[in-house]
C-alpha cells in the first residue's frame, strides 16, 4: 500500500472518529503531496523518497511553529502543533539513533578522505542522500560538524 493510500485511509478513520487534530494534519499532508504531484507533472507518481521528504517537511514546520509559540509563552497554540506533528510522524519510518547516524558519518568521512570543515559539503551531501527519510538534516549536520572539527 502506498503512502498516499495509507494517508487516505487514516483520513477516513479520523473523519469517522471526529478527530480534528488528525484531520487537520492529514489534510495538510494530502494537500502537500497533491501540490508536489502537480508541480512535477500530473502523470507521474511521487517516489517514496519524495513522499518522505514531504512528510519530514510537514513535521519540521509544526515543530518549528511549536518552538516559536513556546518561546512566546503560547503553550495553548504549541500543543496542537505538536499533536499534529505526532500524527504525521506515524507515517515516517523509525528515526535512526544518533549512534547509528554517527557511524554512517564516520564511514563516509573515511570513504571520501574528508579532512576538516572544508569537506563538510561533500560529506553532508553523501550522508543526507544515504539517510534520506531516516534522519533529519539538523541532526546529521551537527554530527558531521563534530566529527570534522
Biotite code that builds the C-alpha atoms (Angstrom):
import biotite.structure as struc

atoms = struc.array([
    struc.Atom([0.000, 0.000, 0.000], chain_id="A", res_id=1, res_name="UNK", atom_name="CA", element="C"),
    struc.Atom([1.455, 3.371, -0.969], chain_id="A", res_id=2, res_name="UNK", atom_name="CA", element="C"),
    struc.Atom([1.912, 6.219, 1.442], chain_id="A", res_id=3, res_name="UNK", atom_name="CA", element="C"),
    struc.Atom([-0.876, 8.176, -0.234], chain_id="A", res_id=4, res_name="UNK", atom_name="CA", element="C"),
    struc.Atom([-3.315, 5.301, 0.266], chain_id="A", res_id=5, res_name="UNK", atom_name="CA", element="C"),
    struc.Atom([-2.246, 4.970, 3.913], chain_id="A", res_id=6, res_name="UNK", atom_name="CA", element="C"),
    struc.Atom([-2.896, 8.669, 4.443], chain_id="A", res_id=7, res_name="UNK", atom_name="CA", element="C"),
    struc.Atom([-6.312, 8.477, 2.770], chain_id="A", res_id=8, res_name="UNK", atom_name="CA", element="C"),
    struc.Atom([-7.246, 5.509, 4.958], chain_id="A", res_id=9, res_name="UNK", atom_name="CA", element="C"),
    struc.Atom([-6.123, 7.342, 8.090], chain_id="A", res_id=10, res_name="UNK", atom_name="CA", element="C"),
    struc.Atom([-8.005, 10.444, 6.917], chain_id="A", res_id=11, res_name="UNK", atom_name="CA", element="C"),
    struc.Atom([-11.233, 8.452, 6.595], chain_id="A", res_id=12, res_name="UNK", atom_name="CA", element="C"),
    struc.Atom([-10.710, 6.924, 10.040], chain_id="A", res_id=13, res_name="UNK", atom_name="CA", element="C"),
    struc.Atom([-10.079, 10.370, 11.541], chain_id="A", res_id=14, res_name="UNK", atom_name="CA", element="C"),
    struc.Atom([-13.302, 11.632, 9.925], chain_id="A", res_id=15, res_name="UNK", atom_name="CA", element="C"),
    struc.Atom([-15.272, 8.746, 11.422], chain_id="A", res_id=16, res_name="UNK", atom_name="CA", element="C"),
    struc.Atom([-13.670, 9.313, 14.842], chain_id="A", res_id=17, res_name="UNK", atom_name="CA", element="C"),
    struc.Atom([-14.176, 13.099, 14.533], chain_id="A", res_id=18, res_name="UNK", atom_name="CA", element="C"),
    struc.Atom([-10.502, 13.610, 15.444], chain_id="A", res_id=19, res_name="UNK", atom_name="CA", element="C"),
    struc.Atom([-9.934, 17.239, 14.426], chain_id="A", res_id=20, res_name="UNK", atom_name="CA", element="C"),
    struc.Atom([-6.185, 17.218, 15.134], chain_id="A", res_id=21, res_name="UNK", atom_name="CA", element="C"),
    struc.Atom([-5.577, 14.195, 12.916], chain_id="A", res_id=22, res_name="UNK", atom_name="CA", element="C"),
    struc.Atom([-7.910, 15.586, 10.238], chain_id="A", res_id=23, res_name="UNK", atom_name="CA", element="C"),
    struc.Atom([-6.035, 18.892, 10.098], chain_id="A", res_id=24, res_name="UNK", atom_name="CA", element="C"),
    struc.Atom([-2.626, 17.213, 9.932], chain_id="A", res_id=25, res_name="UNK", atom_name="CA", element="C"),
    struc.Atom([-3.621, 14.596, 7.351], chain_id="A", res_id=26, res_name="UNK", atom_name="CA", element="C"),
    struc.Atom([-5.369, 17.118, 5.122], chain_id="A", res_id=27, res_name="UNK", atom_name="CA", element="C"),
    struc.Atom([-2.227, 19.266, 5.157], chain_id="A", res_id=28, res_name="UNK", atom_name="CA", element="C"),
    struc.Atom([-0.108, 16.260, 4.172], chain_id="A", res_id=29, res_name="UNK", atom_name="CA", element="C"),
    struc.Atom([-2.534, 15.248, 1.432], chain_id="A", res_id=30, res_name="UNK", atom_name="CA", element="C"),
    struc.Atom([-2.513, 18.816, 0.124], chain_id="A", res_id=31, res_name="UNK", atom_name="CA", element="C"),
    struc.Atom([1.306, 18.966, 0.133], chain_id="A", res_id=32, res_name="UNK", atom_name="CA", element="C"),
    struc.Atom([1.528, 15.659, -1.755], chain_id="A", res_id=33, res_name="UNK", atom_name="CA", element="C"),
    struc.Atom([-1.019, 16.775, -4.357], chain_id="A", res_id=34, res_name="UNK", atom_name="CA", element="C"),
    struc.Atom([0.816, 20.065, -4.750], chain_id="A", res_id=35, res_name="UNK", atom_name="CA", element="C"),
    struc.Atom([4.122, 18.242, -5.295], chain_id="A", res_id=36, res_name="UNK", atom_name="CA", element="C"),
    struc.Atom([2.491, 15.971, -7.874], chain_id="A", res_id=37, res_name="UNK", atom_name="CA", element="C"),
    struc.Atom([1.102, 18.872, -9.872], chain_id="A", res_id=38, res_name="UNK", atom_name="CA", element="C"),
    struc.Atom([4.467, 20.642, -9.774], chain_id="A", res_id=39, res_name="UNK", atom_name="CA", element="C"),
    struc.Atom([6.296, 17.629, -11.183], chain_id="A", res_id=40, res_name="UNK", atom_name="CA", element="C"),
    struc.Atom([3.617, 16.835, -13.749], chain_id="A", res_id=41, res_name="UNK", atom_name="CA", element="C"),
    struc.Atom([0.245, 15.212, -13.209], chain_id="A", res_id=42, res_name="UNK", atom_name="CA", element="C"),
    struc.Atom([1.152, 11.951, -14.948], chain_id="A", res_id=43, res_name="UNK", atom_name="CA", element="C"),
    struc.Atom([3.983, 10.754, -12.738], chain_id="A", res_id=44, res_name="UNK", atom_name="CA", element="C"),
    struc.Atom([3.676, 9.365, -9.236], chain_id="A", res_id=45, res_name="UNK", atom_name="CA", element="C"),
    struc.Atom([5.924, 10.647, -6.480], chain_id="A", res_id=46, res_name="UNK", atom_name="CA", element="C"),
    struc.Atom([8.732, 8.363, -5.394], chain_id="A", res_id=47, res_name="UNK", atom_name="CA", element="C"),
    struc.Atom([8.772, 7.063, -1.847], chain_id="A", res_id=48, res_name="UNK", atom_name="CA", element="C"),
    struc.Atom([11.767, 9.298, -1.126], chain_id="A", res_id=49, res_name="UNK", atom_name="CA", element="C"),
    struc.Atom([9.873, 12.392, -2.304], chain_id="A", res_id=50, res_name="UNK", atom_name="CA", element="C"),
    struc.Atom([6.875, 11.451, -0.161], chain_id="A", res_id=51, res_name="UNK", atom_name="CA", element="C"),
    struc.Atom([9.101, 11.012, 2.890], chain_id="A", res_id=52, res_name="UNK", atom_name="CA", element="C"),
    struc.Atom([10.693, 14.419, 2.308], chain_id="A", res_id=53, res_name="UNK", atom_name="CA", element="C"),
    struc.Atom([7.241, 15.991, 2.195], chain_id="A", res_id=54, res_name="UNK", atom_name="CA", element="C"),
    struc.Atom([6.289, 14.309, 5.468], chain_id="A", res_id=55, res_name="UNK", atom_name="CA", element="C"),
    struc.Atom([9.545, 15.373, 7.123], chain_id="A", res_id=56, res_name="UNK", atom_name="CA", element="C"),
    struc.Atom([8.971, 18.937, 5.973], chain_id="A", res_id=57, res_name="UNK", atom_name="CA", element="C"),
    struc.Atom([5.451, 18.912, 7.420], chain_id="A", res_id=58, res_name="UNK", atom_name="CA", element="C"),
    struc.Atom([6.715, 17.611, 10.781], chain_id="A", res_id=59, res_name="UNK", atom_name="CA", element="C"),
    struc.Atom([9.553, 20.155, 10.826], chain_id="A", res_id=60, res_name="UNK", atom_name="CA", element="C"),
    struc.Atom([7.154, 23.019, 10.093], chain_id="A", res_id=61, res_name="UNK", atom_name="CA", element="C"),
    struc.Atom([4.951, 22.028, 13.017], chain_id="A", res_id=62, res_name="UNK", atom_name="CA", element="C"),
    struc.Atom([7.860, 21.593, 15.421], chain_id="A", res_id=63, res_name="UNK", atom_name="CA", element="C"),
    struc.Atom([9.313, 24.953, 14.388], chain_id="A", res_id=64, res_name="UNK", atom_name="CA", element="C"),
    struc.Atom([5.939, 26.633, 14.874], chain_id="A", res_id=65, res_name="UNK", atom_name="CA", element="C"),
    struc.Atom([5.544, 24.996, 18.281], chain_id="A", res_id=66, res_name="UNK", atom_name="CA", element="C"),
    struc.Atom([9.015, 26.179, 19.315], chain_id="A", res_id=67, res_name="UNK", atom_name="CA", element="C"),
    struc.Atom([8.126, 29.743, 18.351], chain_id="A", res_id=68, res_name="UNK", atom_name="CA", element="C"),
    struc.Atom([4.815, 29.549, 20.222], chain_id="A", res_id=69, res_name="UNK", atom_name="CA", element="C"),
    struc.Atom([6.526, 28.183, 23.344], chain_id="A", res_id=70, res_name="UNK", atom_name="CA", element="C"),
    struc.Atom([9.175, 30.899, 23.119], chain_id="A", res_id=71, res_name="UNK", atom_name="CA", element="C"),
    struc.Atom([6.375, 33.476, 23.094], chain_id="A", res_id=72, res_name="UNK", atom_name="CA", element="C"),
    struc.Atom([4.632, 31.814, 26.033], chain_id="A", res_id=73, res_name="UNK", atom_name="CA", element="C"),
    struc.Atom([1.709, 30.468, 23.995], chain_id="A", res_id=74, res_name="UNK", atom_name="CA", element="C"),
    struc.Atom([1.571, 26.810, 25.043], chain_id="A", res_id=75, res_name="UNK", atom_name="CA", element="C"),
    struc.Atom([-2.095, 26.776, 24.037], chain_id="A", res_id=76, res_name="UNK", atom_name="CA", element="C"),
    struc.Atom([-1.032, 27.219, 20.402], chain_id="A", res_id=77, res_name="UNK", atom_name="CA", element="C"),
    struc.Atom([2.023, 24.958, 20.656], chain_id="A", res_id=78, res_name="UNK", atom_name="CA", element="C"),
    struc.Atom([0.103, 21.884, 21.864], chain_id="A", res_id=79, res_name="UNK", atom_name="CA", element="C"),
    struc.Atom([-1.975, 21.389, 18.668], chain_id="A", res_id=80, res_name="UNK", atom_name="CA", element="C"),
    struc.Atom([1.131, 21.845, 16.501], chain_id="A", res_id=81, res_name="UNK", atom_name="CA", element="C"),
    struc.Atom([2.992, 19.147, 18.440], chain_id="A", res_id=82, res_name="UNK", atom_name="CA", element="C"),
    struc.Atom([-0.052, 16.852, 18.312], chain_id="A", res_id=83, res_name="UNK", atom_name="CA", element="C"),
    struc.Atom([-0.241, 17.257, 14.526], chain_id="A", res_id=84, res_name="UNK", atom_name="CA", element="C"),
    struc.Atom([3.499, 16.514, 14.253], chain_id="A", res_id=85, res_name="UNK", atom_name="CA", element="C"),
    struc.Atom([2.911, 13.254, 16.148], chain_id="A", res_id=86, res_name="UNK", atom_name="CA", element="C"),
    struc.Atom([0.085, 12.288, 13.777], chain_id="A", res_id=87, res_name="UNK", atom_name="CA", element="C"),
    struc.Atom([2.320, 12.850, 10.743], chain_id="A", res_id=88, res_name="UNK", atom_name="CA", element="C"),
    struc.Atom([5.256, 11.066, 12.426], chain_id="A", res_id=89, res_name="UNK", atom_name="CA", element="C"),
    struc.Atom([3.252, 7.826, 12.310], chain_id="A", res_id=90, res_name="UNK", atom_name="CA", element="C"),
    struc.Atom([3.838, 7.662, 8.555], chain_id="A", res_id=91, res_name="UNK", atom_name="CA", element="C"),
    struc.Atom([7.598, 8.195, 8.745], chain_id="A", res_id=92, res_name="UNK", atom_name="CA", element="C"),
    struc.Atom([9.992, 5.264, 9.161], chain_id="A", res_id=93, res_name="UNK", atom_name="CA", element="C"),
    struc.Atom([11.519, 4.967, 12.612], chain_id="A", res_id=94, res_name="UNK", atom_name="CA", element="C"),
    struc.Atom([14.294, 7.511, 13.025], chain_id="A", res_id=95, res_name="UNK", atom_name="CA", element="C"),
    struc.Atom([17.844, 6.258, 13.404], chain_id="A", res_id=96, res_name="UNK", atom_name="CA", element="C"),
    struc.Atom([19.668, 6.679, 16.694], chain_id="A", res_id=97, res_name="UNK", atom_name="CA", element="C"),
    struc.Atom([22.424, 9.276, 16.912], chain_id="A", res_id=98, res_name="UNK", atom_name="CA", element="C"),
    struc.Atom([24.986, 6.479, 17.324], chain_id="A", res_id=99, res_name="UNK", atom_name="CA", element="C"),
    struc.Atom([23.873, 4.858, 14.059], chain_id="A", res_id=100, res_name="UNK", atom_name="CA", element="C"),
    struc.Atom([23.985, 8.219, 12.263], chain_id="A", res_id=101, res_name="UNK", atom_name="CA", element="C"),
    struc.Atom([27.448, 8.894, 13.694], chain_id="A", res_id=102, res_name="UNK", atom_name="CA", element="C"),
    struc.Atom([28.650, 5.515, 12.381], chain_id="A", res_id=103, res_name="UNK", atom_name="CA", element="C"),
    struc.Atom([27.418, 6.335, 8.865], chain_id="A", res_id=104, res_name="UNK", atom_name="CA", element="C"),
    struc.Atom([29.108, 9.756, 9.099], chain_id="A", res_id=105, res_name="UNK", atom_name="CA", element="C"),
    struc.Atom([32.426, 8.224, 10.210], chain_id="A", res_id=106, res_name="UNK", atom_name="CA", element="C"),
    struc.Atom([32.282, 5.643, 7.421], chain_id="A", res_id=107, res_name="UNK", atom_name="CA", element="C"),
    struc.Atom([31.527, 8.342, 4.854], chain_id="A", res_id=108, res_name="UNK", atom_name="CA", element="C"),
    struc.Atom([34.373, 10.559, 6.097], chain_id="A", res_id=109, res_name="UNK", atom_name="CA", element="C"),
    struc.Atom([36.793, 7.621, 5.739], chain_id="A", res_id=110, res_name="UNK", atom_name="CA", element="C"),
    struc.Atom([35.440, 6.718, 2.286], chain_id="A", res_id=111, res_name="UNK", atom_name="CA", element="C"),
    struc.Atom([35.735, 10.300, 0.992], chain_id="A", res_id=112, res_name="UNK", atom_name="CA", element="C"),
    struc.Atom([39.010, 11.021, 2.785], chain_id="A", res_id=113, res_name="UNK", atom_name="CA", element="C"),
    struc.Atom([37.471, 14.195, 4.215], chain_id="A", res_id=114, res_name="UNK", atom_name="CA", element="C"),
    struc.Atom([39.715, 16.383, 6.337], chain_id="A", res_id=115, res_name="UNK", atom_name="CA", element="C"),
    struc.Atom([38.308, 19.349, 8.232], chain_id="A", res_id=116, res_name="UNK", atom_name="CA", element="C"),
    struc.Atom([35.370, 21.651, 7.757], chain_id="A", res_id=117, res_name="UNK", atom_name="CA", element="C"),
    struc.Atom([36.247, 22.426, 4.127], chain_id="A", res_id=118, res_name="UNK", atom_name="CA", element="C"),
    struc.Atom([34.882, 18.990, 3.186], chain_id="A", res_id=119, res_name="UNK", atom_name="CA", element="C"),
    struc.Atom([31.640, 19.329, 5.136], chain_id="A", res_id=120, res_name="UNK", atom_name="CA", element="C"),
    struc.Atom([29.551, 19.911, 1.995], chain_id="A", res_id=121, res_name="UNK", atom_name="CA", element="C"),
    struc.Atom([30.762, 16.706, 0.356], chain_id="A", res_id=122, res_name="UNK", atom_name="CA", element="C"),
    struc.Atom([30.139, 14.651, 3.487], chain_id="A", res_id=123, res_name="UNK", atom_name="CA", element="C"),
    struc.Atom([26.711, 16.219, 4.089], chain_id="A", res_id=124, res_name="UNK", atom_name="CA", element="C"),
    struc.Atom([25.645, 15.513, 0.506], chain_id="A", res_id=125, res_name="UNK", atom_name="CA", element="C"),
    struc.Atom([26.542, 11.836, 0.636], chain_id="A", res_id=126, res_name="UNK", atom_name="CA", element="C"),
    struc.Atom([25.219, 11.234, 4.169], chain_id="A", res_id=127, res_name="UNK", atom_name="CA", element="C"),
    struc.Atom([21.969, 13.143, 3.556], chain_id="A", res_id=128, res_name="UNK", atom_name="CA", element="C"),
    struc.Atom([21.292, 11.108, 0.434], chain_id="A", res_id=129, res_name="UNK", atom_name="CA", element="C"),
    struc.Atom([22.093, 7.841, 2.198], chain_id="A", res_id=130, res_name="UNK", atom_name="CA", element="C"),
    struc.Atom([19.933, 8.621, 5.242], chain_id="A", res_id=131, res_name="UNK", atom_name="CA", element="C"),
    struc.Atom([17.023, 10.259, 3.410], chain_id="A", res_id=132, res_name="UNK", atom_name="CA", element="C"),
    struc.Atom([13.873, 9.741, 5.435], chain_id="A", res_id=133, res_name="UNK", atom_name="CA", element="C"),
    struc.Atom([15.728, 8.121, 8.322], chain_id="A", res_id=134, res_name="UNK", atom_name="CA", element="C"),
    struc.Atom([17.302, 11.175, 9.959], chain_id="A", res_id=135, res_name="UNK", atom_name="CA", element="C"),
    struc.Atom([16.696, 14.906, 9.876], chain_id="A", res_id=136, res_name="UNK", atom_name="CA", element="C"),
    struc.Atom([19.221, 17.304, 8.384], chain_id="A", res_id=137, res_name="UNK", atom_name="CA", element="C"),
    struc.Atom([19.842, 19.222, 11.604], chain_id="A", res_id=138, res_name="UNK", atom_name="CA", element="C"),
    struc.Atom([20.978, 16.079, 13.448], chain_id="A", res_id=139, res_name="UNK", atom_name="CA", element="C"),
    struc.Atom([23.154, 14.962, 10.541], chain_id="A", res_id=140, res_name="UNK", atom_name="CA", element="C"),
    struc.Atom([24.710, 18.424, 10.294], chain_id="A", res_id=141, res_name="UNK", atom_name="CA", element="C"),
    struc.Atom([25.597, 18.617, 13.987], chain_id="A", res_id=142, res_name="UNK", atom_name="CA", element="C"),
    struc.Atom([27.189, 15.148, 13.923], chain_id="A", res_id=143, res_name="UNK", atom_name="CA", element="C"),
    struc.Atom([29.173, 15.924, 10.741], chain_id="A", res_id=144, res_name="UNK", atom_name="CA", element="C"),
    struc.Atom([30.434, 19.189, 12.304], chain_id="A", res_id=145, res_name="UNK", atom_name="CA", element="C"),
    struc.Atom([31.501, 17.364, 15.463], chain_id="A", res_id=146, res_name="UNK", atom_name="CA", element="C"),
    struc.Atom([33.337, 14.633, 13.543], chain_id="A", res_id=147, res_name="UNK", atom_name="CA", element="C"),
    struc.Atom([35.124, 17.028, 11.155], chain_id="A", res_id=148, res_name="UNK", atom_name="CA", element="C"),
    struc.Atom([36.132, 19.565, 13.821], chain_id="A", res_id=149, res_name="UNK", atom_name="CA", element="C"),
])
